[in-house]
């Protein structure tokens, strides 16, 4: 992804320089105008460039926001996983001889790996424990406090909010990528013809071609 962004940034810079020089270097402007690329035509290209640049910048912004929200989500998930893992181990010791409670707290079997199933298991544990003071009292023997249980339950809500934010940003990033790709395709097509015409119009002047970013190999 980083390489793609660098490639797109390099392409935009190449186009920017070409359009600017086609407009401001009088000799290039005069010759290109004879081949249909007058000031109005160049302005059309510049407008396409501006829209593409805006789409590119928005895509970068959305990608950054997606990364940021994923980081927050990931940190909260890791924090909850660590807390729950310790509480689960202690609870298995406390209730090892009570199969009914073990099942009630979803302590039997292995812990699901899939996120949704894992979270449902975690939520069930804290929901059941927090509504039963007797269970809380028994767990306090291994230093699981009510404050810890409530904090973990709050972290569940924060995690769900963080995941919703991440998925929203991810969707916006995907939409921004599609829009950016569409703008690039339109600009690429326009510039492709521009370069083709420039090669013909300026074929006898290598320096002018190079001013447009067209490298001519001997």
N, C-alpha and C positions, 0 to 999 in steps of 0.2 A: 504493500500500500504506500509506504514512504517513497519507494522508487517511482511508483506511478505518479504521485503528487509532484515529485521533482521533475519528472519528464513533462508533465502538463505545464508546470511553471516555466520550464525552459522553452516550451512551444509558444506559450503566451508572450514571453519576452521576445522571441524571434519575430512573431507576428507584429508586436508593438513597434519594434525597431523598423521593420519593413514598411509599415503603414506611415510611420512618422517621416521616414526618409523619402518615401514616395510623394509625400505632401510638401515637405520643406526644402528638399534639394531641387532647385529650379530645373536643372537639366533633366533629371529623372521625371519630374512632374510634366515637363513639356513633351517629352517623348512618349510617356505612358498615356497622356491625354490623346495623342494621335491614334492610339490603339484602343480607345474607349474608356480608359481609366482617368477621366477628368476629376476635378475636385469633388463633384457630386458623387461619383462612383467610389472614390476613396473614402468619402464621408460615410457611405453605406457600409464599407468594410470596417471603418472605425466604430460605427454603432454596433455592429455585430461583435466586434472585439470587446467593447464595453459591457455588453450583455453577458458575454462568455466569462469575462473577468469577474463580474458580479456573481455569477453562478458558481464559479470556482471558489471565490472567497466565502460564499455562503456554505458551500459544501465543506470547506476546511473548518469553518466555525461549528457546523453541526457535528462533524467528526470529533472535534475537540470536546464538545459538550457530551457526546456519547461516551467518550473515553472517561470523562470526569464522573459521569453518573454511574458508569460500570465500576469504577474504582470505589465509589461510595458503597454501592451494592455489595461488591466483593468483600470489602472490609467488614461490613455489618454481618454478612453471612459467615465469615470466618470467626468473628467474635461470638456469634450465637452458637456456632458449631462447637467451639472450644468450651463454652459455658455448659451447653447441653451434654457434651461428652462426659464432662466431670460429674454432672448431676446424674446422668444415666448410670455411670459406674457405681456411684455411691448408692443409688436407689436399688440397683440389682443386689447389692450386699444387704441392705436393710430389709428388702422384701423377698429375699431368695427363697423363703419357706412359705410364701403366700402366692400361689399360682393365680388366684383370682385378681389380686392387686397387680401382679406382674402383667397380666393381660390387659387389665383396665388402664394401666399406664403405658401400654405398648412397649413393654420392656422385653418381651419374648422375641425370639428369632433375631435375625440380623437387621441392622439399620439400613433402610433403603438408600440407594445411591442417587436415584433420580431426584431432582430438586423438589418437585411438587410433593411426591410421596414422602420424602425426607421431612419437609416442612410440616406436613400433616401429622406426622409422627411426633415431631417436636411440640406442635401446638396442642395435641391431645394430652401429652404429658403435663404441660404447665396448666392447662385448663382443669384437668382432673385434680391435680395437687392443690391448686389455689382455691378450689371450692370445698376442700376437705381439711379442716384444721387438724384432725387426727393424723392424717398423712404428713402434714407439715411438722407436727410434733415429733413423729418418728424419724423424719429426715433430719431434724435439727441435731439429732445424736451424732451425725457425721458432718456437722457444721454447715448444713444447707439452711440458710436463713430465709425468712419470709421476704426480706428485702431483696435478696438475690433472686428469688423466684419471681417477684414482681418486676424486677429489672429485666430479667430474661423475657418475660411476657411482653414488656414494653418494647424490647428489642425486636420481637417478632413483628410488631406493627410497623416499626421503623424499617425493617427489612422489606416488608411487603410494599411500603411506600417507595423505597429506594428502587425496587425492581420495576415498579410501575413507571417511575421516572426514567429508568434506563431504557425500558422497552419503547416508551414514547419518543425519547431522543433517538433511539436506533431507527425507528420508523421515519422520523423526520430526516435523518441522515441518508437513509435509503432513497427517500423522495428527492432530496437535494442532489444526490448522485445521479439519479435519472435525468433531472433537469439540466445538470451540468453536462452530462454526456450528450444530451440532445443539442445543447448550445454549441458544444465543441464540434459535433458532426456538421452543423450548419456553417460554422466559421471555417473549419478545415476544408470544406468543399469550396467555399468562396476563395480562400487563400490559395488553394490548389490551382484554380484557374488563373488567379492573379500572378502566381509564380510562372505558370506556363506562358502567359502572355509576355511577362517581363523577360523571360529567356529569349523570346523572339524579338521583342522591341529593342532590347539592349545587348543583343548577341555580339556586337562589335566593341562593347565597352565592359571589360571584365570588372573594372573598379566599381562601376555603377551597379552591376549585378551583385557584387559583394557587399555593397552598401545596403542592399535589400536582404542580405543574409543568404544569398545564393552563391555557393562555392563552385567555382568553375575549375575543373581539374585539367591540366594541360595534357 
